Amino acid sequence: MNLGGPSSNNANDNNAGATLIHILFDLGPACTTNAATLREALRLVTQKLPNNGGLNNNNNGLSSWKEPAVARLIHFFSAVGTKPNNTNEKENALSAAFVGAWINNPDWNKDASKNNGGEWNLEVISQVLTTDFARLHWPSVGRSFDFSEFKIRDGRHLEVLLALFRAGASAAVQQQQQQQQLPLDVITVEWSNRLGQLSLLEHLLACPPNVYSFTVDNEEALDASTVVVDGTLVATNCPNPRGWASSKVLQRLLHLSDDKNLHPKVREIFVVGLLSCPEIILCALVRLQLSVARSADQASGGDARAVAAANAGAGMPMKGELMRELIPLFFKPNPNNMGGGQGHPHGPQHNNVVRNMPGALRRLWSISQNTVVAACIEAWRSTAGDPPQTRFATVVHIIGVVRILPSPENAIATILNGNKDPEFSLTVAFVMADHDMLQLRPWLTDRWNTSGANKGMFAVALISYVGKNYPHASPRRNKPLVSIENLSTTLQFVLSLDAETMNGAVPTPSGKVVTLGESVKAIVDACLVRHPSLAEVIPNNSMTSNVGVPNNADSASNTQQQQQNQQQQQQQQRPTPGSQDDIEECANQYFQQIYASEESARKVVEMLKSFKASGNARENDIFACMIHNLFDEYRFFSKYPEKELRITGILFGLLIKEQLVSSITLGIALRYVLEALRKPPSQSPQSGKMFRFGMFALEQFKERLHEWPQYCSHIVQIPHLRDGYSNLVGEIEGVVVDDGQHSTAGSSISTGGGLGGGGGMGG
């Protein structure tokens, strides 16, 4: 089926159609008194156009009308037929007597009283469309709505336009097996009149299914069902759930959002969806993003790759804004419910916007388990600057989320053991232990036993977590993040670790290397000072046996010998190729190469390009692991030495420049660079380091900035950039201007911006 519309003399057809509409407007409602009058008026109007307007080559009535003119005719009649009565328009319309004389019908005036006081007779128009235009290719009529004057004024205008289209297509359905309803495909392809297309989409989403029924596949239907509970629509202010579940509709809205002139309006439309059916938007948006990312990876051929890449990158700023709104709705507690009485993780707290949280979260889990885990971590990380009560409530809410998933045991295991954020895992484990949902000591032992070659890393993470949180520990009856009871259990576990582990080297921010045992002793001493009650379970002599604290002159040589023995054991116990330990070890080795020199970083980037394109599963896993680990390290960049900071910034920028990150991952990378650039360089040493990281990264992918004009606009608005780096700002503003001149082709992709604070979701 050709949905591209008629190909011959399209411009002439549209011009003729526009002229015809002006004449009909002058004739006024009188020409729609009955079917014969309307036919005769249309025939005479056509004949009086220069060269018949390209619409009709004979005097046989309407048999040679083309699709563009009929599309204009339907839009015109639906607009004037639903517009409130306008006295000026009535005065400007020709008199009934003149119309009768003009069409040479002496009996016409007898029917004038049927004109219902000068209103356009939509029934007559519908009758003529049904009987006289069945031969047309009606999908092409729908495609021909893409003309410059097309716009939907309101819901009634849309309802009549769709009804007139169905009337014309109804006979064609029987004759040519065409679709009677305006096809979704012609609505969601690229239009020249983007504003008109957006007005159509806006009102389609706001109309009930009996006015327009969106065609959806099985997956989209499942997304739409998240606002239905026991057969009842719970999203009572969402008239057409299937519209929001349609991937074609969402994809078109995202493309339109990249137009800086349309972005605010698209945002308004999405806000309506967020307030009425956030369950659908959450599931449909994640499913769409995964789908376009797969298509981009699987595309072959230049044109197919370009289209897939455009779809994957469409609306990145809008997707970021939406996820920043959606994650708190589902994965953070309702702020209004965080007073007294809250705090038992039986289930997530509901809010006034989300009406079927269990259904939405179960559906999202079936779409992407990784996304659910990533959203939980993101929700937790976003509370870093919040009070302890808020952080505790967030963890409780997340535990409640996990408990309502289809397989809560697997979900909890993934949260506790399978994610890359040890602080998050430990926090969840501690809160679960305080609510008798987990036995902390056996869990710590199990994590230790399954850590393989990463046992030392787990021990360091555990000690770091205790060192960060012990000052705020209190009895579990107070509902703290870290209770005195869990602190005691954790310290006893750490003190039971073997001497070989305790003698392992632990790097410090200052660069000094100490043993794990020394770190443990310092933490235990601090805990005993802060919480003297711990002395009952942690005797002072517990630090004298196996913690690796140097006690004599031979300790250095003993430690060196132990480290050599440990290295020999590690060489004998290499992880199985392809295992998680193997992937992690290889990723760490490549990172060591990266920090050897800037040139080494560029070589590793070339290797990553080959790994990403490789059909080898192990190489794909190493690539994914390195990207994930690098992103996970972002929060520590402010502590990096200058050389490592520069190399990291260059590496980050090269990943963007060489298109090694795409889709959601690209959005996260660009957001990290933008956040770093926004750090005032003179505010603090840490802020200065983050700013320099952003500059190092930006320098690498400047040549791609033209793809993201809105992202550029965010960069040039940074005050300290405008003050201290005017040449760079001018260069980027030039990119924005050039893209603005080029954007009429609709090919640009923007990235950046946000609805509010907080970060987007990675995955």
Secondary structure, DSSP 8 states (H G I E B T S, - for coil): ---S---SSHHHHHHHHHHHHHHHHHHGGGGGSSHHHHHHHHHHHHHHSGGGGGT-SSSSTTTT--HHHHHHHHHHHHHHTTS---HHHHHHS--HHHHHHHTT-TTGGGGGGGGTTT---HHHHHHHHHHH-TTS-HHHHHHTT-STT----SHHHHHHHHHHHHHHHHHHHHHH---SS--HHHHHS--S-HHHHHHHHHHHHTS-TTT------HHHHHHHGGGEETTEES-TT-S-HHHHH-HHHHHHHHHHHTSTTTHHHHHHHHHHHHHH-HHHHHHHHHHHHHHHHHHHHH--SHHHHHHHHHHHHTTHHHHHHHHHHHHHHHHS--GGG-STT---TTS----SS-S-HHHHHHHHHHH-HHHHHHHHHHHHHTTTTS-HHHHHHHHHHHHHHHHTSSSHHHHHHHHHHSSS-HHHHHHHHHHHHHTTSS-HHHHHHHHHHT-GGGHHHHHHHHHHHHHHHGGG-B-GGG--SSBHHHHHHHHHHHHTS-HHHHTSEEE-TTS-EEEHHHHHHHHHHHHHHH-GGGGGTS-GGGGSSSS----STTHHHHHHHHHHHHHHHHHHT---TTSHHHHHHHHHHHHHHHTT-HHHHHHHHHHHHHHHH-S-HHHHHHHHHHHHHHHHGGGGGGGS-HHHHHHHHHHHHHHHHTT-S-HHHHHHHHHHHHHHHTS-TTT-HHHHHHHHHHHHHHHHSGGGGGG-HHHHHHHHT-HHHHHH-HHHHHHHHHHHHHHHHHGGGS--------SSSS-----
